[in-house]
Amino acid sequence: MSREVKPESVALCPLGTAAAPEQKLLCIFGTGDFGRTLGQRLLQSGYRVVYGSRRPGSCGPLPQEVQVMSHAAAAQPASLVFLCIHREHYDFLETLAPQLKGKVLVDVSNNLKKNQYPEANAEYLQRLIPGAHVVKAFNTLSAWTLQNGPADANRQVYLCGNSAEAKQVVTEVATKLGFTVLEKGSLTAARELEDFPLRLFPEWRLPLQLATSLTAFFFFYLVIRDVIYTYVEQGKDNSFRIVVSLANKVFPIVSLIMLSLCYLPGIIAAFLQLYRGTKYKRFPDWLDRWMLCRKQLGLLALGFASLHVLYTLLIPIRYYVRFRLAAHTISQIKENKTSEFDTTMAWRTDSYYSVGILGFGLYLLLGITSLPSVSNALSWREFSFIQSKLGYLTLFTCTFHTYLYGWDRFLSPSSYKWYIPSAYMLSLVVPSVVLVLKLLILLPCVDRSLTRIRRGWERTDPRDDSKKLLLT
């Protein structure tokens, strides 16, 4: 049976003053997964914890060091109360207004959907208990994050509130738990914080839509060329090629185009700055959104490249390939023929595979350095070198790999089935344009002008005009 804490045994301290170690008692309303895990972390960080519950005698498993009481008894000795309960259960708090007056209430609640209520949960709580200091915080964390500790992207605790002293109290607690606090202002920002956990891959939406569209387009394009054309013109059923052969053509095509789209917005931005003669004008919204999702574009491109590698390793054990190889060997034996070794073909295939392996290795290096745990260990110059210099080298290598695959096929009329080019030819358009434009930017005269602009020089700078007038 848990020992009850008497309210008069703990001295209350005014908000914003330093508390003695024996006064660091925090209260948690709610004994669910989040409340239980939060209490465990607070205990590990040196705090004493007391729980408030509707049924103090029949709660789930809680840490042994804590006490469980009624809500009123638990809130009385604590100056900070975590509300780990849903908004629909807030009504009983109105009866606790005298016990909660002057205390810091940390609202960690979230909703099931956006705009579920006309006002934010934290604003409703502040209106329900006007004498308390409500702070919205910890709602962007999960119970799993609290249990395992802050790591990588889960280090941040967002908070907002109307009282600076109350926010400082919560900041100290979050910092002691090992989190980085990011203040979002007054309680009017609570709606934004409550909508944050409801976002479903917002930065991935555009890259995923683009990847899906490219995959669908090239898949149906290849079905028309490799399946429907063969059936109509030659009467052969090649539909079995859809599963592996067509997939292994779609994946590298989409990967190469998406990799080039990672670097195309930077080139467009550079030419815009050269055209405007300044870096202080905002880019168009569509370009801003494009540049913000470059990391996601690159990671999806790496995923498609990895699928291409796996499918390529699968090709030698396919039934179709083994059947064709055996049939060719038997035909050579029956006709008593021996194929001569083609040195040109050997150079072509070895170069094609070698450049492909090198490109995939650079691909992996770019993907690894984009991980927060790795990028945080790199200086800005190191990160910029890998993502920019090696990034363009990766794009060049993968583009060259595709050119080696095509070799001289673009000269053959059989490559233009129904007068449409091969899919790999279409995949070379965007990366080739990106590489050519990058070479133009690297020209000394262009590079010098762009460097001056990015260091603050403006073509219409009044100071330059005044100097010109003095010289004349």
JOKACOR-V459694 format. One record per residue. RES is the residue in one letter. PSI is psi in radians with two decimals (none if undefined). D_LAST is the distance of its C-alpha to the last C-alpha in whole Angstrom. Layout:
res:RES psi:PSI d_last:D_LAST
res:RES psi:PSI d_last:D_LAST
This chain:
res:M psi:2.31 d_last:94
res:S psi:2.54 d_last:90
res:R psi:2.31 d_last:90
res:E psi:2.39 d_last:89
res:V psi:2.18 d_last:86
res:K psi:2.32 d_last:87
res:P psi:-0.64 d_last:84
res:E psi:-0.13 d_last:85
res:S psi:-0.19 d_last:85
res:V psi:2.17 d_last:81
res:A psi:2.28 d_last:79
res:L psi:2.48 d_last:77
res:C psi:2.51 d_last:73
res:P psi:2.70 d_last:71
res:L psi:2.28 d_last:68
res:G psi:-0.14 d_last:65
res:T psi:2.74 d_last:67
res:A psi:2.38 d_last:68
res:A psi:2.51 d_last:71
res:A psi:2.77 d_last:74
res:P psi:-0.68 d_last:75
res:E psi:-0.14 d_last:78
res:Q psi:0.04 d_last:76
res:K psi:1.19 d_last:74
res:L psi:2.15 d_last:76
res:L psi:2.53 d_last:75
res:C psi:2.49 d_last:76
res:I psi:2.13 d_last:76
res:F psi:2.05 d_last:77
res:G psi:2.24 d_last:78
res:T psi:0.49 d_last:80
res:G psi:-2.88 d_last:79
res:D psi:-0.83 d_last:77
res:F psi:-0.81 d_last:74
res:G psi:-0.72 d_last:75
res:R psi:-0.76 d_last:78
res:T psi:-0.67 d_last:75
res:L psi:-0.73 d_last:73
res:G psi:-0.70 d_last:76
res:Q psi:-0.75 d_last:76
res:R psi:-0.67 d_last:73
res:L psi:-0.69 d_last:73
res:L psi:-0.73 d_last:76
res:Q psi:-0.42 d_last:74
res:S psi:0.08 d_last:71
res:G psi:0.08 d_last:74
res:Y psi:2.75 d_last:74
res:R psi:2.51 d_last:78
res:V psi:2.43 d_last:78
res:V psi:2.42 d_last:80
res:Y psi:2.49 d_last:81
res:G psi:2.26 d_last:82
res:S psi:2.70 d_last:84
res:R psi:-0.55 d_last:86
res:R psi:1.41 d_last:89
res:P psi:-0.47 d_last:88
res:G psi:-0.10 d_last:91
res:S psi:0.79 d_last:91
res:C psi:2.89 d_last:87
res:G psi:-3.01 d_last:86
res:P psi:2.17 d_last:86
res:L psi:2.81 d_last:83
res:P psi:2.51 d_last:83
res:Q psi:-0.44 d_last:86
res:E psi:-0.05 d_last:84
res:V psi:2.82 d_last:83
res:Q psi:2.56 d_last:85
res:V psi:2.18 d_last:85
res:M psi:-3.07 d_last:86
res:S psi:2.85 d_last:86
res:H psi:-0.77 d_last:82
res:A psi:-0.78 d_last:83
res:A psi:-0.63 d_last:85
res:A psi:-0.62 d_last:82
res:A psi:-0.42 d_last:79
res:Q psi:-0.83 d_last:80
res:P psi:-0.18 d_last:80
res:A psi:2.53 d_last:76
res:S psi:-0.21 d_last:73
res:L psi:2.29 d_last:71
res:V psi:2.18 d_last:73
res:F psi:2.20 d_last:72
res:L psi:1.62 d_last:73
res:C psi:0.95 d_last:73
res:I psi:2.81 d_last:75
res:H psi:2.75 d_last:74
res:R psi:-0.59 d_last:73
res:E psi:-0.19 d_last:76
res:H psi:0.28 d_last:78
res:Y psi:-0.27 d_last:76
res:D psi:-0.64 d_last:79
res:F psi:-0.33 d_last:81
res:L psi:-0.45 d_last:78
res:E psi:-0.56 d_last:78
res:T psi:-0.26 d_last:82
res:L psi:0.20 d_last:80
res:A psi:-0.73 d_last:77
res:P psi:-0.71 d_last:79
res:Q psi:-0.48 d_last:79
res:L psi:-0.05 d_last:76
res:K psi:2.28 d_last:74
res:G psi:-0.05 d_last:71
res:K psi:2.81 d_last:71
res:V psi:2.12 d_last:69
res:L psi:2.07 d_last:69
res:V psi:1.95 d_last:68
res:D psi:2.04 d_last:68
res:V psi:0.23 d_last:68
res:S psi:2.71 d_last:69
res:N psi:2.91 d_last:67
res:N psi:2.97 d_last:68
res:L psi:-0.41 d_last:70
res:K psi:2.84 d_last:67
res:K psi:2.57 d_last:64
res:N psi:0.61 d_last:64
res:Q psi:-0.54 d_last:68
res:Y psi:2.74 d_last:68
res:P psi:-0.36 d_last:66
res:E psi:2.82 d_last:65
res:A psi:2.66 d_last:64
res:N psi:-0.73 d_last:67
res:A psi:-0.66 d_last:65
res:E psi:-0.67 d_last:65
res:Y psi:-0.70 d_last:68
res:L psi:-0.71 d_last:70
res:Q psi:-0.66 d_last:68
res:R psi:-0.56 d_last:69
res:L psi:-0.66 d_last:72
res:I psi:1.40 d_last:72
res:P psi:-0.36 d_last:70
res:G psi:-0.15 d_last:71
res:A psi:2.93 d_last:70
res:H psi:1.72 d_last:66
res:V psi:2.31 d_last:66
res:V psi:2.23 d_last:63
res:K psi:2.09 d_last:63
res:A psi:2.85 d_last:63
res:F psi:0.01 d_last:64
res:N psi:-0.28 d_last:65
res:T psi:0.00 d_last:63
res:L psi:2.69 d_last:65
res:S psi:2.89 d_last:68
res:A psi:-0.59 d_last:71
res:W psi:-0.71 d_last:71
res:T psi:-0.74 d_last:68
res:L psi:-0.64 d_last:69
res:Q psi:-0.69 d_last:72
res:N psi:-0.13 d_last:70
res:G psi:2.77 d_last:67
res:P psi:2.40 d_last:64
res:A psi:2.38 d_last:62
res:D psi:-2.10 d_last:59
res:A psi:-0.17 d_last:58
res:N psi:0.37 d_last:61
res:R psi:-0.36 d_last:59
res:Q psi:2.42 d_last:58
res:V psi:2.03 d_last:59
res:Y psi:2.44 d_last:58
res:L psi:2.72 d_last:59
res:C psi:2.72 d_last:58
res:G psi:2.88 d_last:60
res:N psi:-0.32 d_last:59
res:S psi:2.11 d_last:60
res:A psi:-0.67 d_last:58
res:E psi:-0.69 d_last:61
res:A psi:-0.72 d_last:63
res:K psi:-0.59 d_last:60
res:Q psi:-0.67 d_last:60
res:V psi:-0.80 d_last:64
res:V psi:-0.64 d_last:64
res:T psi:-0.73 d_last:61
res:E psi:-0.70 d_last:63
res:V psi:-0.82 d_last:66
res:A psi:-0.69 d_last:63
res:T psi:-0.69 d_last:62
res:K psi:-0.47 d_last:65
res:L psi:-0.16 d_last:66
res:G psi:0.23 d_last:63
res:F psi:2.75 d_last:61
res:T psi:2.22 d_last:57
res:V psi:2.30 d_last:57
res:L psi:1.92 d_last:54
res:E psi:2.36 d_last:54
res:K psi:0.13 d_last:53
res:G psi:-2.55 d_last:53
res:S psi:3.13 d_last:56
res:L psi:-0.23 d_last:59
res:T psi:-0.29 d_last:57
res:A psi:0.02 d_last:56
res:A psi:-0.63 d_last:60
res:R psi:-0.74 d_last:60
res:E psi:-0.74 d_last:57
res:L psi:-0.63 d_last:59
res:E psi:-0.47 d_last:62
res:D psi:-0.33 d_last:61
res:F psi:-0.82 d_last:59
res:P psi:-0.25 d_last:62
res:L psi:-0.13 d_last:63
res:R psi:2.32 d_last:60
res:L psi:1.71 d_last:61
res:F psi:0.99 d_last:59
res:P psi:-0.64 d_last:56
res:E psi:-0.21 d_last:53
res:W psi:-0.13 d_last:56
res:R psi:-0.91 d_last:56
res:L psi:-0.83 d_last:53
res:P psi:-0.69 d_last:54
res:L psi:-0.71 d_last:58
res:Q psi:-0.73 d_last:57
res:L psi:-0.76 d_last:55
res:A psi:-0.72 d_last:57
res:T psi:-0.75 d_last:60
res:S psi:-0.78 d_last:59
res:L psi:-0.73 d_last:58
res:T psi:-0.81 d_last:61
res:A psi:-0.75 d_last:63
res:F psi:-0.90 d_last:61
res:F psi:-0.49 d_last:61
res:F psi:-0.87 d_last:65
res:F psi:-0.56 d_last:66
res:Y psi:-0.77 d_last:64
res:L psi:-0.57 d_last:66
res:V psi:-0.73 d_last:69
res:I psi:-0.77 d_last:69
res:R psi:-0.77 d_last:68
res:D psi:-0.33 d_last:70
res:V psi:-1.03 d_last:73
res:I psi:-0.77 d_last:73
res:Y psi:-0.80 d_last:72
res:T psi:-0.66 d_last:75
res:Y psi:-0.70 d_last:78
res:V psi:-0.79 d_last:77
res:E psi:-0.57 d_last:76
res:Q psi:-0.12 d_last:79
res:G psi:0.32 d_last:81
res:K psi:2.50 d_last:80
res:D psi:1.79 d_last:80
res:N psi:0.42 d_last:77
res:S psi:-0.42 d_last:77
res:F psi:-0.33 d_last:78
res:R psi:-0.22 d_last:74
res:I psi:-0.68 d_last:73
res:V psi:-0.79 d_last:74
res:V psi:-0.95 d_last:72
res:S psi:-0.86 d_last:71
res:L psi:-0.67 d_last:69
res:A psi:-0.68 d_last:68
res:N psi:-0.17 d_last:67
res:K psi:-0.62 d_last:64
res:V psi:-0.78 d_last:63
res:F psi:-0.88 d_last:62
res:P psi:-0.56 d_last:60
res:I psi:-0.86 d_last:58
res:V psi:-0.70 d_last:57
res:S psi:-0.81 d_last:56
res:L psi:-0.74 d_last:54
res:I psi:-0.74 d_last:52
res:M psi:-0.59 d_last:52
res:L psi:-0.73 d_last:51
res:S psi:-0.56 d_last:48
res:L psi:-0.28 d_last:47
res:C psi:-0.56 d_last:47
res:Y psi:-0.26 d_last:43
res:L psi:-0.71 d_last:42
res:P psi:-0.60 d_last:41
res:G psi:-0.65 d_last:39
res:I psi:-0.73 d_last:37
res:I psi:-0.72 d_last:37
res:A psi:-0.69 d_last:35
res:A psi:-0.77 d_last:33
res:F psi:-0.56 d_last:32
res:L psi:-0.73 d_last:31
res:Q psi:-0.67 d_last:29
res:L psi:-0.70 d_last:27
res:Y psi:-0.72 d_last:27
res:R psi:-0.44 d_last:26
res:G psi:0.38 d_last:23
res:T psi:2.74 d_last:25
res:K psi:0.06 d_last:28
res:Y psi:0.07 d_last:29
res:K psi:2.41 d_last:30
res:R psi:2.54 d_last:34
res:F psi:2.78 d_last:36
res:P psi:2.67 d_last:38
res:D psi:-0.69 d_last:42
res:W psi:-0.59 d_last:43
res:L psi:-0.66 d_last:41
res:D psi:-0.82 d_last:42
res:R psi:-0.66 d_last:45
res:W psi:-0.79 d_last:45
res:M psi:-0.53 d_last:43
res:L psi:-0.33 d_last:46
res:C psi:0.35 d_last:49
res:R psi:-0.64 d_last:48
res:K psi:-0.76 d_last:50
res:Q psi:-0.67 d_last:53
res:L psi:-0.76 d_last:52
res:G psi:-0.70 d_last:52
res:L psi:-0.67 d_last:55
res:L psi:-0.68 d_last:57
res:A psi:-0.72 d_last:56
res:L psi:-0.67 d_last:57
res:G psi:-0.76 d_last:61
res:F psi:-0.65 d_last:61
res:A psi:-0.67 d_last:60
res:S psi:-0.69 d_last:63
res:L psi:-0.67 d_last:65
res:H psi:-0.72 d_last:64
res:V psi:-0.78 d_last:65
res:L psi:-0.75 d_last:69
res:Y psi:-0.60 d_last:70
res:T psi:-0.68 d_last:69
res:L psi:-0.43 d_last:71
res:L psi:-0.41 d_last:74
res:I psi:-0.79 d_last:74
res:P psi:-0.38 d_last:76
res:I psi:0.11 d_last:79
res:R psi:2.57 d_last:79
res:Y psi:-0.73 d_last:82
res:Y psi:-0.75 d_last:80
res:V psi:-0.77 d_last:78
res:R psi:-0.65 d_last:82
res:F psi:-0.79 d_last:84
res:R psi:-0.70 d_last:81
res:L psi:-0.77 d_last:81
res:A psi:-0.73 d_last:85
res:A psi:-0.69 d_last:86
res:H psi:-0.71 d_last:83
res:T psi:-0.78 d_last:85
res:I psi:-0.69 d_last:89
res:S psi:-0.71 d_last:87
res:Q psi:-0.66 d_last:86
res:I psi:-0.76 d_last:90
res:K psi:-0.68 d_last:92
res:E psi:-0.02 d_last:90
res:N psi:0.84 d_last:90
res:K psi:2.69 d_last:86
res:T psi:2.17 d_last:84
res:S psi:2.36 d_last:80
res:E psi:2.60 d_last:78
res:F psi:2.20 d_last:75
res:D psi:1.85 d_last:72
res:T psi:-0.68 d_last:69
res:T psi:-0.76 d_last:66
res:M psi:-0.64 d_last:68
res:A psi:-0.79 d_last:68
res:W psi:-0.75 d_last:65
res:R psi:-0.86 d_last:63
res:T psi:-0.73 d_last:65
res:D psi:-0.72 d_last:65
res:S psi:-0.71 d_last:61
res:Y psi:-0.85 d_last:61
res:Y psi:-0.72 d_last:63
res:S psi:-0.82 d_last:61
res:V psi:-0.62 d_last:58
res:G psi:-0.74 d_last:59
res:I psi:-0.74 d_last:61
res:L psi:-0.75 d_last:58
res:G psi:-0.70 d_last:56
res:F psi:-0.63 d_last:58
res:G psi:-0.75 d_last:58
res:L psi:-0.64 d_last:54
res:Y psi:-0.86 d_last:55
res:L psi:-0.67 d_last:57
res:L psi:-0.73 d_last:55
res:L psi:-0.73 d_last:52
res:G psi:-0.71 d_last:55
res:I psi:-0.74 d_last:56
res:T psi:-0.23 d_last:53
res:S psi:-0.19 d_last:53
res:L psi:2.38 d_last:56
res:P psi:-0.68 d_last:55
res:S psi:-0.47 d_last:57
res:V psi:-0.81 d_last:55
res:S psi:-0.52 d_last:52
res:N psi:-0.38 d_last:52
res:A psi:-0.07 d_last:53
res:L psi:2.56 d_last:50
res:S psi:2.90 d_last:47
res:W psi:-0.67 d_last:44
res:R psi:-0.70 d_last:42
res:E psi:-0.79 d_last:46
res:F psi:-0.74 d_last:46
res:S psi:-0.68 d_last:43
res:F psi:-0.78 d_last:44
res:I psi:-0.83 d_last:47
res:Q psi:-0.46 d_last:46
res:S psi:-1.13 d_last:43
res:K psi:-0.94 d_last:43
res:L psi:-0.45 d_last:47
res:G psi:-0.82 d_last:47
res:Y psi:-0.58 d_last:45
res:L psi:-0.68 d_last:47
res:T psi:-0.77 d_last:50
res:L psi:-0.74 d_last:49
res:F psi:-0.77 d_last:49
res:T psi:-0.78 d_last:52
res:C psi:-0.61 d_last:54
res:T psi:-0.74 d_last:52
res:F psi:-0.65 d_last:53
res:H psi:-0.71 d_last:57
res:T psi:-0.67 d_last:57
res:Y psi:-0.68 d_last:55
res:L psi:-0.61 d_last:58
res:Y psi:-0.76 d_last:61
res:G psi:-0.66 d_last:60
res:W psi:-1.99 d_last:60
res:D psi:0.35 d_last:60
res:R psi:-0.48 d_last:62
res:F psi:-0.28 d_last:59
res:L psi:-0.24 d_last:60
res:S psi:2.26 d_last:64
res:P psi:-0.48 d_last:65
res:S psi:-0.26 d_last:67
res:S psi:-0.22 d_last:64
res:Y psi:1.31 d_last:64
res:K psi:2.23 d_last:67
res:W psi:0.56 d_last:67
res:Y psi:0.38 d_last:63
res:I psi:2.47 d_last:61
res:P psi:2.90 d_last:60
res:S psi:2.71 d_last:61
res:A psi:-0.61 d_last:60
res:Y psi:-0.51 d_last:58
res:M psi:-0.71 d_last:56
res:L psi:-0.61 d_last:55
res:S psi:-0.33 d_last:54
res:L psi:-0.19 d_last:52
res:V psi:-0.97 d_last:49
res:V psi:-0.88 d_last:48
res:P psi:-0.61 d_last:48
res:S psi:-0.71 d_last:46
res:V psi:-0.75 d_last:43
res:V psi:-0.78 d_last:43
res:L psi:-0.67 d_last:43
res:V psi:-0.77 d_last:41
res:L psi:-0.64 d_last:38
res:K psi:-0.68 d_last:38
res:L psi:-0.65 d_last:38
res:L psi:-0.70 d_last:34
res:I psi:-0.54 d_last:33
res:L psi:-0.15 d_last:34
res:L psi:2.39 d_last:32
res:P psi:-0.77 d_last:29
res:C psi:-0.69 d_last:26
res:V psi:-0.74 d_last:28
res:D psi:-0.69 d_last:29
res:R psi:-0.77 d_last:26
res:S psi:-0.75 d_last:24
res:L psi:-0.67 d_last:27
res:T psi:-0.73 d_last:28
res:R psi:-0.74 d_last:24
res:I psi:-0.76 d_last:25
res:R psi:-0.22 d_last:28
res:R psi:0.13 d_last:27
res:G psi:-0.12 d_last:25
res:W psi:2.49 d_last:22
res:E psi:2.47 d_last:21
res:R psi:-0.56 d_last:19
res:T psi:0.52 d_last:18
res:D psi:2.15 d_last:17
res:P psi:-0.54 d_last:15
res:R psi:-0.67 d_last:15
res:D psi:-0.65 d_last:13
res:D psi:-0.68 d_last:11
res:S psi:-0.65 d_last:10
res:K psi:-0.67 d_last:9
res:K psi:-0.67 d_last:6
res:L psi:-0.68 d_last:5
res:L psi:-0.65 d_last:5
res:L psi:-0.54 d_last:4
res:T psi:none d_last:0
